[in-house]
Amino acid sequence: MTPMKPIVLKHGLIAGGILVAMFAITLPLTMNGIIDFAHDGEILGYTSMVLAFLLVFFGIRAYRDEIGGAITFGKAFQVGILITLLTCAIYVVTWEIVYWGFIPDFLDKYNARSLAELRASGATEAALREAQAQMAQLAKLYANPLFNIGFTFLEPFPVGLVVTLVSAAILRKKQAPRATAAVAV
C-alpha cells in the first residue's frame, strides 16, 4: 500500500486545522470591529491560507521521501491537490456551519460596513446606490447554499493551487541513475 492516503489525510487535516483556528480567532475580531473587514481581515485571511498551504509542500516532500526519493511533477501535483482539496473542504464545512448556524446576518453586517466606509470616503449618492444594488445581488446569490459553498471554496482554493503547482515543480525529482558495478581489470 502506498503511503499517499495517510500523508494526504495528515497534512490536509493539519492545514485545515490551521485555517479553522485562524478563522476562529479573526472572525470574532472582525465581527466586533477590532479588525477591518476589507483590509486587515483579508491580509490576515490570506496570510493564514499561505501558512496552512505550506503543508502541501511538506506533504509532497513526505510522500516523495516515503516512496524512495523520486517523484514526477504529475504525482507531486496529485498529492498536493488532494491535500488542497481536503483543506478547502474543511474550510467550507466550517464556514457553512458558522454562517448558517451562528451568523446568518454576516453578509448584512459586511454590506453595512462596506457602505459606511464608502460614505466616509466621500462616495457620491450614485456610487452608493450602485454599490447597494451590487450588494443586494450578491446577497441574493449568497442565500443559495450551493453558491455559498462554491464562493467559499473559491476563497482558499487558488492559494492552494498555486502552492501545489510551485511545490510540485520544486520537489519533482527523477530517479537517480543506477550505479553500475565496477569491472575489475
BAFI-3210 file (N, C-alpha, C; in Angstrom, 3 decimals, decimal comma, padded with zeros to 6 digits):
// residues 185
n [1|2|3|4|5|6|7|8|9|10|11|12|13|14|15|16|17|18|19|20|21|22|23|24|25|26|27|28|29|30|31|32|33|34|35|36|37|38|39|40|41|42|43|44|45|46|47|48|49|50|51|52|53|54|55|56|57|58|59|60|61|62|63|64|65|66|67|68|69|70|71|72|73|74|75|76|77|78|79|80|81|82|83|84|85|86|87|88|89|90|91|92|93|94|95|96|97|98|99|100|101|102|103|104|105|106|107|108|109|110|111|112|113|114|115|116|117|118|119|120|121|122|123|124|125|126|127|128|129|130|131|132|133|134|135|136|137|138|139|140|141|142|143|144|145|146|147|148|149|150|151|152|153|154|155|156|157|158|159|160|161|162|163|164|165|166|167|168|169|170|171|172|173|174|175|176|177|178|179|180|181|182|183|184|185]
n.u [000,844|000,559|001,822|000,241|-002,468|-002,524|-000,670|-001,810|-004,184|-003,152|-001,636|-003,549|-005,555|-004,168|-003,520|-006,125|-006,962|-005,331|-006,368|-009,000|-008,485|-007,302|-009,444|-011,305|-010,131|-009,904|-012,483|-014,364|-013,045|-013,252|-016,022|-016,632|-015,551|-012,892|-010,900|-010,483|-012,838|-012,432|-009,690|-007,556|-008,633|-008,634|-005,889|-004,906|-006,420|-005,583|-002,873|-002,917|-003,909|-001,804|000,149|-001,126|-001,294|001,335|001,676|001,107|003,444|005,141|003,756|003,926|006,692|007,088|005,742|007,268|009,752|008,997|008,424|010,836|012,393|012,135|010,007|007,466|006,375|003,625|002,681|003,458|001,891|-000,620|-000,657|-000,393|-002,674|-004,725|-004,332|-004,811|-007,535|-008,779|-008,161|-009,517|-012,133|-012,533|-012,407|-014,644|-016,792|-016,595|-017,121|-019,750|-021,183|-020,745|-021,730|-024,503|-025,454|-024,705|-024,116|-026,051|-026,619|-024,313|-023,544|-025,230|-024,222|-021,602|-022,067|-023,287|-021,155|-019,364|-020,760|-020,830|-018,102|-017,706|-019,338|-017,955|-015,626|-016,344|-017,957|-020,180|-023,789|-024,839|-022,856|-023,051|-025,664|-025,295|-023,411|-024,984|-026,904|-025,335|-024,503|-026,952|-027,595|-025,507|-026,140|-028,531|-027,639|-025,870|-027,582|-028,312|-027,450|-025,690|-024,334|-023,166|-021,459|-019,765|-018,667|-017,356|-015,523|-013,905|-012,387|-010,035|-009,004|-007,560|-005,138|-004,158|-003,898|-001,881|000,247|000,435|001,194|003,693|005,074|005,059|006,617|009,063|009,706|009,778|011,559|013,786|014,526|017,555|020,442|021,254|023,893|026,574|028,069|031,432|033,948|036,457|039,769]
n.v [-001,187|002,171|005,146|007,369|008,066|008,219|010,299|012,426|012,731|013,365|015,773|017,366|017,541|018,855|021,285|022,197|022,457|024,572|026,660|026,757|027,392|029,955|031,256|031,047|032,743|035,240|035,877|036,625|038,974|040,565|040,741|042,233|044,637|045,137|044,273|045,417|044,697|044,715|045,233|044,575|042,133|040,636|040,514|039,114|036,782|035,716|035,438|033,485|031,430|030,959|030,118|027,791|026,270|025,673|023,206|021,593|021,538|020,225|017,822|016,732|016,439|014,604|012,390|011,922|011,270|008,982|007,167|006,560|008,710|009,781|011,536|012,342|015,344|015,212|013,256|014,474|016,763|015,562|014,569|017,004|018,461|016,923|017,267|020,007|020,081|018,689|020,409|022,733|021,742|021,345|023,994|025,055|023,542|024,340|027,130|027,056|025,898|027,809|030,147|029,579|028,578|030,314|033,023|034,137|036,640|037,750|038,705|040,918|042,578|042,872|044,157|046,530|047,689|048,043|049,896|052,049|052,638|053,451|055,751|057,311|057,711|059,557|058,932|059,332|059,796|058,350|056,417|055,088|054,026|052,301|050,531|049,465|048,115|046,157|044,791|043,831|042,058|040,198|039,272|037,959|035,870|034,657|033,595|031,199|027,973|026,349|028,195|029,653|027,722|027,203|029,766|030,158|028,047|028,972|030,926|029,941|028,073|028,964|029,852|027,492|025,986|027,377|027,065|024,293|023,842|025,200|023,820|021,182|021,569|022,331|020,112|017,890|015,103|013,214|009,724|008,730|007,964|004,537|002,966|001,456|-001,687|-001,919|-003,064|-005,282|-005,059]
n.w [000,000|-000,876|000,677|000,243|000,976|003,929|004,229|002,791|004,271|006,851|006,405|005,123|007,076|009,137|007,838|007,301|009,942|010,759|009,179|010,204|012,886|012,647|011,500|013,574|015,373|014,042|012,996|015,149|015,898|013,623|013,399|015,629|015,019|015,572|013,891|010,638|008,161|005,289|004,732|006,755|007,586|005,204|004,665|006,928|006,576|004,045|004,560|006,548|004,999|003,197|005,019|006,011|003,669|003,255|004,215|002,091|000,574|002,437|002,658|000,050|-000,074|002,025|000,981|-001,337|-000,165|001,191|-000,841|-001,954|-002,809|-005,374|-007,594|-009,908|-011,611|-012,077|-010,218|-007,846|-008,037|-007,884|-005,214|-003,841|-004,723|-003,699|-000,949|-000,850|-001,681|000,426|002,555|001,723|001,748|004,486|005,339|003,986|005,078|007,750|007,504|006,483|008,592|010,625|009,377|008,601|011,023|013,127|012,423|010,465|009,565|008,653|006,068|005,793|007,806|006,870|004,411|005,340|006,747|004,629|003,033|004,820|004,951|002,306|002,251|004,140|002,750|000,939|-001,242|-004,008|-004,139|-006,252|-006,660|-004,227|-004,415|-006,584|-005,483|-003,438|-004,947|-006,173|-003,892|-002,970|-005,017|-004,702|-002,123|-002,653|-004,299|-002,488|-000,630|-001,657|-000,943|-002,515|-004,147|-002,105|-000,969|-003,180|-003,620|-001,196|-001,303|-003,351|-002,142|-000,607|-002,450|-004,891|-003,755|-002,613|-004,963|-006,370|-004,547|-004,648|-007,362|-007,453|-005,434|-006,454|-008,714|-007,580|-005,986|-007,643|-008,756|-010,461|-010,718|-009,353|-011,308|-011,761|-010,145|-011,809|-011,703|-010,856|-012,973|-012,509|-013,575]
ca.u [000,000|001,345|001,552|-000,376|-003,674|-002,254|000,047|-002,801|-005,060|-002,417|-001,293|-004,787|-006,231|-003,395|-003,726|-007,497|-006,987|-004,721|-007,355|-010,115|-008,006|-007,178|-010,818|-011,918|-009,531|-010,133|-013,890|-014,939|-012,406|-013,835|-017,434|-016,696|-014,952|-011,498|-010,148|-011,214|-013,303|-011,923|-008,237|-006,818|-009,201|-008,140|-004,449|-004,777|-007,011|-004,730|-001,616|-003,161|-004,050|-000,458|000,776|-001,772|-000,965|002,722|001,574|001,123|004,870|005,654|003,100|004,551|008,051|006,979|005,385|008,444|010,740|008,443|008,440|012,185|013,142|011,885|008,587|007,216|005,555|002,230|002,388|003,577|000,692|-001,740|-000,607|-000,645|-004,054|-005,582|-004,190|-005,513|-008,983|-009,197|-008,077|-010,623|-013,379|-012,630|-012,711|-016,028|-017,707|-016,555|-017,831|-021,184|-021,730|-020,720|-022,614|-025,917|-025,834|-024,390|-024,137|-026,706|-026,673|-022,950|-023,484|-025,872|-023,251|-020,487|-022,542|-023,478|-019,818|-018,810|-021,434|-020,367|-016,757|-017,870|-019,832|-016,867|-014,598|-016,854|-018,597|-021,396|-025,030|-024,968|-021,929|-023,620|-026,798|-024,737|-022,818|-026,094|-027,517|-024,414|-024,552|-028,245|-027,466|-024,640|-026,890|-029,494|-026,872|-025,266|-028,636|-028,352|-026,352|-024,691|-023,498|-022,422|-020,387|-018,815|-017,992|-016,455|-014,447|-013,015|-011,506|-008,702|-008,517|-006,481|-003,883|-003,711|-003,491|-000,561|001,238|000,576|001,984|005,071|005,671|005,284|007,753|010,291|010,005|009,910|012,925|013,923|015,274|018,997|020,936|021,737|025,352|026,959|029,114|032,779|034,526|037,887|040,605]
ca.v [000,000|003,410|005,991|008,632|008,372|008,759|011,569|013,424|012,967|014,047|017,142|018,085|017,835|019,889|022,546|022,601|022,908|025,910|027,607|026,866|028,115|031,375|031,702|031,181|033,906|036,505|036,202|037,470|040,290|041,352|040,987|043,268|045,872|045,290|044,119|045,937|043,649|044,737|045,293|043,737|040,788|039,945|040,260|038,012|035,587|035,130|035,027|032,193|030,430|030,622|029,303|026,469|025,526|025,189|021,771|020,921|021,310|019,191|016,563|016,201|016,013|013,376|011,316|011,661|010,573|007,670|006,254|006,321|009,914|010,258|011,797|013,141|016,532|014,787|012,584|015,505|017,589|014,770|014,595|018,375|018,899|016,214|017,983|021,280|019,841|018,355|021,648|023,596|021,139|021,655|025,420|025,265|022,975|025,222|028,365|026,792|025,703|029,098|031,103|029,246|028,283|031,312|034,411|034,239|038,057|038,195|039,482|042,207|043,378|043,172|045,165|047,794|048,260|048,466|051,148|053,105|053,013|054,214|057,089|058,034|058,071|060,633|058,412|060,029|059,043|057,400|055,315|054,344|053,248|051,216|049,555|048,790|047,194|045,021|044,035|043,131|040,921|039,211|038,685|037,035|034,693|034,051|032,867|029,870|027,219|025,888|029,352|029,955|026,725|027,462|031,037|029,918|027,188|029,767|031,790|029,373|027,163|029,480|029,875|026,096|025,561|027,974|026,396|022,935|023,917|025,573|022,720|020,049|021,918|022,336|018,805|016,783|014,587|011,969|008,666|008,840|006,871|003,389|002,779|000,215|-002,427|-001,697|-004,292|-005,354|-005,358]
ca.w [000,000|-000,900|001,830|-000,149|001,730|005,261|004,115|002,395|005,423|007,919|006,028|004,849|008,345|009,839|007,117|007,584|011,334|010,817|008,650|011,148|014,070|012,299|011,289|014,898|016,037|013,341|012,753|016,203|015,881|012,532|013,700|016,666|014,526|016,007|012,647|009,490|007,250|003,918|004,552|007,704|007,553|004,016|004,834|007,882|005,993|003,007|005,198|007,201|003,941|002,724|006,079|006,028|002,461|003,302|004,483|000,783|000,285|003,338|002,323|-001,170|000,281|002,827|000,067|-002,177|000,650|001,545|-001,987|-002,441|-003,167|-006,735|-007,848|-011,097|-011,375|-012,036|-008,940|-006,814|-008,167|-007,376|-003,746|-003,399|-004,975|-002,746|000,327|-001,038|-001,706|001,791|003,336|001,290|002,224|005,921|005,408|003,544|006,074|008,920|007,202|006,337|009,945|011,320|008,702|008,704|012,397|014,146|011,951|009,158|009,181|008,354|004,836|006,074|008,562|005,970|003,459|006,057|006,989|003,340|002,650|005,733|004,508|001,067|002,632|004,818|001,771|000,098|-002,453|-004,414|-003,928|-007,366|-006,371|-003,095|-004,926|-007,398|-004,554|-002,761|-005,906|-006,302|-002,639|-002,923|-005,938|-004,048|-001,004|-003,233|-004,700|-001,298|000,087|-002,240|-000,314|-003,485|-004,474|-000,886|-000,880|-004,267|-003,356|-000,055|-001,797|-004,195|-001,351|-000,382|-003,482|-005,748|-002,991|-002,552|-006,306|-006,654|-003,695|-005,190|-008,597|-007,115|-004,669|-007,361|-009,573|-006,775|-005,389|-008,603|-008,726|-011,219|-010,058|-009,538|-012,167|-011,005|-010,217|-012,491|-010,962|-011,397|-013,506|-012,140|-014,735]
c.u [000,880|000,922|000,785|-001,563|-003,371|-001,527|-000,917|-003,709|-004,359|-002,188|-002,531|-005,532|-005,487|-003,602|-005,137|-007,642|-006,390|-005,715|-008,509|-009,686|-007,886|-008,554|-011,493|-011,372|-009,962|-011,607|-014,513|-014,323|-012,964|-015,292|-017,610|-016,007|-013,515|-010,564|-011,037|-011,561|-012,482|-010,410|-007,495|-007,319|-008,712|-006,664|-004,238|-005,306|-006,098|-003,359|-001,801|-003,337|-002,680|000,248|000,188|-001,344|000,520|002,749|001,515|002,564|005,399|005,015|003,693|005,944|008,023|006,644|006,587|009,491|010,289|008,532|009,820|012,934|012,946|010,385|008,468|006,401|004,092|001,843|002,472|002,349|-000,521|-001,784|-000,984|-002,081|-005,029|-005,517|-004,954|-007,028|-009,516|-009,200|-009,237|-011,962|-013,593|-013,009|-014,176|-017,013|-017,758|-017,349|-019,333|-021,843|-021,817|-021,735|-024,091|-026,360|-025,675|-024,467|-024,775|-026,850|-025,288|-022,906|-024,144|-024,905|-022,072|-020,888|-022,736|-022,137|-019,202|-019,439|-020,997|-018,969|-016,808|-018,345|-018,707|-015,781|-015,074|-017,491|-019,885|-022,612|-025,224|-024,067|-022,454|-024,792|-026,310|-024,139|-023,917|-026,753|-026,639|-024,451|-025,853|-028,215|-026,613|-025,388|-027,903|-028,788|-026,357|-026,292|-028,808|-027,181|-025,285|-023,772|-022,588|-021,222|-019,324|-018,001|-016,970|-015,276|-013,426|-012,166|-010,124|-008,142|-007,430|-005,123|-003,311|-003,230|-002,108|000,520|001,480|001,458|003,453|005,766|005,979|006,481|009,069|010,689|010,118|011,376|012,940|014,738|016,761|019,471|021,523|023,245|025,638|028,087|030,452|033,360|036,020|038,705|041,842]
c.v [001,238|004,309|007,272|009,001|008,907|010,113|012,687|013,761|013,774|015,525|017,982|018,463|018,911|021,249|023,074|023,119|024,300|026,956|027,827|027,645|029,620|032,000|031,970|032,388|035,208|036,861|037,022|038,879|041,167|041,679|042,088|044,557|046,109|045,172|044,611|044,788|043,596|044,623|044,327|042,304|039,993|039,601|039,087|036,701|034,929|034,732|033,671|031,094|030,000|029,746|027,892|025,641|025,194|023,695|020,972|020,570|020,153|017,834|015,923|015,680|014,711|012,186|010,936|010,865|009,153|006,678|006,111|007,525|010,429|010,443|012,649|014,370|016,120|014,138|013,585|016,413|016,849|014,792|015,983|018,811|018,170|016,861|019,304|021,089|019,495|019,604|022,577|023,055|021,434|023,114|025,680|024,743|023,867|026,491|028,128|026,600|027,037|030,059|030,784|029,044|029,426|032,761|034,525|035,686|038,619|039,111|040,848|043,136|043,798|044,273|046,522|048,471|048,784|049,772|052,304|053,579|053,823|055,636|057,922|058,474|059,150|060,172|059,186|059,160|058,004|056,181|054,459|053,472|052,066|050,119|048,774|047,772|045,960|044,151|043,250|041,910|039,818|038,514|037,663|035,739|033,926|033,268|031,451|029,063|026,727|027,019|029,686|029,007|026,985|028,715|030,873|029,053|028,001|030,781|031,145|028,586|027,741|029,530|028,462|025,582|026,102|027,285|024,975|022,937|024,221|024,428|021,521|020,322|021,850|020,928|017,655|016,380|013,268|010,983|008,860|007,696|005,754|003,243|001,458|-000,421|-002,183|-003,043|-004,266|-005,745|-006,073]
c.w [000,000|000,245|001,485|000,743|003,136|005,216|003,741|003,573|006,508|007,572|005,716|006,119|009,141|009,169|007,352|009,004|011,505|010,305|009,626|012,397|013,789|012,088|012,631|015,658|015,361|013,153|013,885|016,228|014,763|012,819|014,745|016,259|014,948|014,802|011,519|008,540|005,966|003,819|005,469|007,698|006,360|004,144|005,782|007,291|004,973|003,546|005,868|006,161|003,417|003,754|006,105|004,826|002,344|003,603|003,192|000,429|001,133|003,076|001,076|-000,854|001,083|001,937|-000,794|-001,398|000,979|000,389|-002,612|-002,970|-004,568|-006,921|-009,108|-010,716|-011,216|-010,721|-007,791|-006,835|-007,595|-005,851|-003,239|-003,582|-004,051|-001,362|000,258|-000,989|-000,315|002,673|003,001|001,782|003,707|006,119|005,057|004,580|007,319|008,662|007,116|007,705|010,674|010,697|008,952|010,154|013,382|013,672|010,564|008,681|008,842|007,138|005,020|006,810|007,689|004,989|004,124|006,338|005,698|002,877|003,541|005,337|003,219|001,358|003,236|003,839|000,803|-001,189|-002,743|-004,132|-005,034|-007,128|-005,225|-003,559|-005,766|-006,514|-003,836|-003,683|-006,086|-005,056|-002,512|-003,845|-005,322|-002,912|-001,516|-003,658|-003,481|-000,476|-000,452|-001,667|-001,298|-003,922|-003,295|-000,747|-001,942|-004,041|-002,233|-000,477|-002,591|-003,429|-001,170|-001,566|-004,384|-005,038|-002,926|-003,896|-006,661|-005,830|-004,197|-006,436|-008,314|-006,385|-005,562|-008,264|-008,800|-006,355|-006,376|-008,676|-009,472|-010,406|-010,359|-010,427|-011,325|-011,204|-010,914|-011,705|-011,649|-011,819|-013,193|-013,358|-014,312]
res [m|t|p|m|k|p|i|v|l|k|h|g|l|i|a|g|g|i|l|v|a|m|f|a|i|t|l|p|l|t|m|n|g|i|i|d|f|a|h|d|g|e|i|l|g|y|t|s|m|v|l|a|f|l|l|v|f|f|g|i|r|a|y|r|d|e|i|g|g|a|i|t|f|g|k|a|f|q|v|g|i|l|i|t|l|l|t|c|a|i|y|v|v|t|w|e|i|v|y|w|g|f|i|p|d|f|l|d|k|y|n|a|r|s|l|a|e|l|r|a|s|g|a|t|e|a|a|l|r|e|a|q|a|q|m|a|q|l|a|k|l|y|a|n|p|l|f|n|i|g|f|t|f|l|e|p|f|p|v|g|l|v|v|t|l|v|s|a|a|i|l|r|k|k|q|a|p|r|a|t|a|a|v|a|v]
***
